[in-house]
Amino acid sequence: MQRVQLTEDLSFSRIVHGLWRLSDWQYSKEQTLDLIEHCLDQGITTFDHADIYGSYTCEALFGEALALKPELREKMEIVTKTGIKLKSKNRPAHTIKQYDTSKEHIVSSVNQSLKNLQTDYIDVLLIHRPDPFMNPAETAEAFLELKQSGKVRHFGVSNFKQSQFAMLQSYLDFPLVTNQIELSAYQLENVEDGTLDLCQEKRIAPMAWSPLAGGKIFSADDEKAVRLREKLVEIQKDTGANGIDQVLYAWLLAHPASIIPIVGSGKKERIDHAVQALDVHLNREQWFDILQTSMGHEVP
């Protein structure tokens, strides 16, 4: 498995496993542990969480499985997120959906995540969404306290645009190590608005959520999805890929920004397909063919 070096003392597997739907899979602790071990066997060592996933249940489900074999913790990197408050039966005090990047909430959220995940440290903590009510000095204070206590090794953001990233970074004495963004051949917003350029400027590897566009390319009947699906089938044949999902992953993996796709499947064969995409290589012409098909026109 290829690895991406984020800092001198932190690297991620080039493919990350995402647990946002873990509660939907209805796995037992033993089945979840089996899935974790399968990922590790495939070289996937980085696992992506958020406090709110599964209406605040997924971290604990993962932690219960990890507790069956705690020695696996040292073989993985755990990413989790904070900063969103959901209305949930599991959080009855939350009366509306809102963002909260206050020091109190960040520290409290991390302490709960550590308890849920049954670990004493988080490798990377991300602010889940830009907070229009953020006090960056207070957020930075929370980061520093968590770093100094050893509870969080590194910090990053998710879904941040250029100005939002720059604003938070300006309050920190250490670098944000990643920006987790929506990115796929179908969803080009972060390519077109300079967010991906920012990652390259800052020399940070972005994590890509929804790299398969939430499945739209496989079944949607809108004009964009249809034409893109046809093009992907064509390139699949040319490259010998085992499916258009591998072409979609390969399109991201080919980019010089060292994009790290997050695979959010609980099926071993889908995870294996993503890993095998590392062996599917697109040339520049094929990469642009997919880009232009998605845009619906030639580049200027």
Residue pairs with C-beta under 8 A, 6 or more apart in sequence:
1 13
1 14
1 15
1 42
1 43
1 44
1 45
1 275
1 278
2 13
2 14
2 278
3 11
3 12
3 13
3 14
4 11
4 12
4 13
4 14
4 205
4 258
4 260
5 11
6 12
6 124
6 154
6 177
6 178
6 204
6 205
7 154
7 175
7 177
9 153
10 77
10 123
10 124
10 153
10 154
10 177
11 77
12 45
12 46
12 77
12 205
12 207
12 260
13 43
13 44
13 45
13 46
13 77
14 253
14 260
14 278
15 43
15 44
15 249
15 260
15 261
15 263
15 271
15 274
15 275
15 278
16 44
16 46
16 47
16 48
16 79
16 207
16 260
16 261
16 262
16 263
17 39
17 44
17 46
17 47
17 48
17 262
17 263
17 264
17 271
18 47
18 48
18 209
18 262
18 263
18 264
19 47
19 48
19 49
19 53
19 58
19 59
19 62
19 264
20 48
20 49
20 50
20 53
20 54
20 58
20 264
21 53
21 54
21 58
21 264
21 266
22 32
22 53
22 54
22 57
22 58
22 61
22 62
22 266
23 53
23 54
23 55
23 57
23 58
23 61
24 54
25 266
27 35
27 61
27 266
29 61
29 64
29 65
29 68
30 65
30 68
32 61
32 62
32 64
32 65
33 65
33 66
33 68
33 69
35 266
35 268
36 47
36 62
36 65
36 66
36 72
36 76
37 69
37 72
38 268
38 271
39 45
39 47
39 271
40 72
40 75
40 76
42 271
42 272
42 275
43 275
44 263
44 271
44 275
45 75
45 76
45 77
46 76
46 77
46 79
46 260
47 62
47 76
47 77
47 78
47 79
48 79
48 80
48 180
48 207
48 262
49 58
49 59
49 62
49 78
49 79
49 80
49 81
49 113
49 117
50 58
50 59
50 80
50 81
50 82
50 84
50 126
50 128
51 59
51 80
51 81
51 82
51 84
51 109
51 112
51 113
51 116
52 81
52 84
52 86
52 88
52 128
53 59
54 61
55 86
55 88
55 89
55 90
56 86
56 88
56 90
56 91
57 90
59 80
59 113
59 116
59 117
60 116
60 117
62 116
62 117
63 115
63 116
63 117
63 118
63 119
64 118
66 72
66 73
66 117
66 118
66 119
67 118
70 118
73 119
77 123
77 124
78 117
78 119
78 122
78 123
78 124
79 122
79 123
79 124
79 125
79 126
79 180
79 207
80 113
80 117
80 122
80 124
80 125
80 126
81 125
81 126
81 127
81 128
81 158
81 180
82 101
82 105
82 106
82 109
82 110
82 113
82 125
82 126
82 127
82 128
83 99
83 100
83 101
83 105
83 106
83 109
83 127
83 128
83 129
83 131
84 97
84 98
84 99
84 100
84 128
84 129
85 91
85 94
85 97
85 98
85 99
85 100
85 105
86 94
86 97
87 94
87 95
87 96
87 97
88 94
99 129
99 130
99 131
99 132
99 133
99 134
100 131
101 127
101 131
101 133
101 134
101 135
101 138
101 139
102 135
102 138
102 139
102 142
103 138
103 139
103 141
103 142
103 145
106 125
106 139
106 142
106 143
106 146
107 142
107 145
107 146
110 122
110 125
110 146
110 151
110 152
111 151
113 122
114 120
114 121
114 122
114 151
120 150
120 151
121 150
121 151
121 152
121 153
122 151
122 152
122 153
123 153
123 154
124 152
124 153
124 154
124 155
124 156
124 177
124 178
125 143
125 146
125 152
125 154
125 155
125 156
126 155
126 156
126 157
126 158
126 178
126 180
127 139
127 156
127 157
127 158
127 160
127 168
128 158
128 159
129 158
129 159
130 157
130 159
130 160
130 161
130 164
134 168
136 167
136 168
136 170
136 171
137 171
139 168
139 171
140 168
140 171
140 172
143 152
143 155
143 172
144 173
146 152
147 153
147 155
147 174
154 174
154 177
155 172
155 174
155 176
155 177
156 176
156 177
156 178
156 179
156 180
156 204
157 164
157 165
157 168
157 176
157 178
157 179
157 180
158 179
158 180
158 181
158 207
158 209
159 179
159 180
159 181
159 182
160 168
160 179
160 181
160 195
161 193
161 195
162 194
162 195
162 198
165 176
165 179
165 198
165 202
168 176
169 175
169 176
169 202
175 202
175 204
176 202
176 204
177 204
178 204
178 205
178 206
178 207
178 260
179 195
179 198
179 199
179 204
179 206
179 207
180 206
180 207
180 208
180 209
180 262
181 190
181 195
181 196
181 206
181 207
181 208
181 209
182 189
182 190
182 208
182 209
182 210
183 190
183 191
183 196
183 206
183 208
183 209
183 210
183 211
183 252
183 259
184 208
184 210
184 211
184 212
184 213
184 217
184 248
184 252
185 213
185 217
185 228
185 232
185 248
185 251
185 252
185 290
185 291
185 294
186 213
186 216
186 217
186 224
186 225
186 228
186 294
187 210
187 213
188 291
188 294
188 295
189 195
190 196
190 206
195 206
196 206
196 255
196 257
199 205
199 206
199 257
200 256
200 257
205 257
205 258
205 259
205 260
206 257
206 259
206 260
207 259
207 260
207 261
207 262
208 252
208 259
208 260
208 261
208 262
209 262
209 264
210 264
211 248
211 249
211 252
211 261
211 262
211 263
212 218
212 245
212 248
212 249
213 225
213 248
216 222
216 225
217 225
217 228
217 229
217 232
217 244
217 248
218 229
218 244
218 245
219 225
220 226
223 296
224 294
224 296
227 293
227 296
228 290
228 293
228 294
229 244
231 289
231 290
231 293
232 244
232 247
232 248
232 290
233 244
235 241
235 247
235 282
235 286
235 289
235 290
236 243
236 244
236 246
236 247
238 286
239 247
239 250
239 280
239 281
239 282
239 286
240 280
241 247
241 250
241 277
241 280
242 273
242 276
243 273
245 270
245 273
245 274
245 277
246 273
246 274
246 276
246 277
246 280
247 277
247 280
247 282
247 290
249 261
249 274
249 277
249 280
250 277
250 280
250 281
250 282
251 282
251 287
251 290
252 259
252 261
253 259
253 261
253 277
253 278
254 281
254 282
254 287
255 287
261 274
263 270
263 271
263 274
265 271
265 274
282 290
288 299
291 299
292 298
292 299
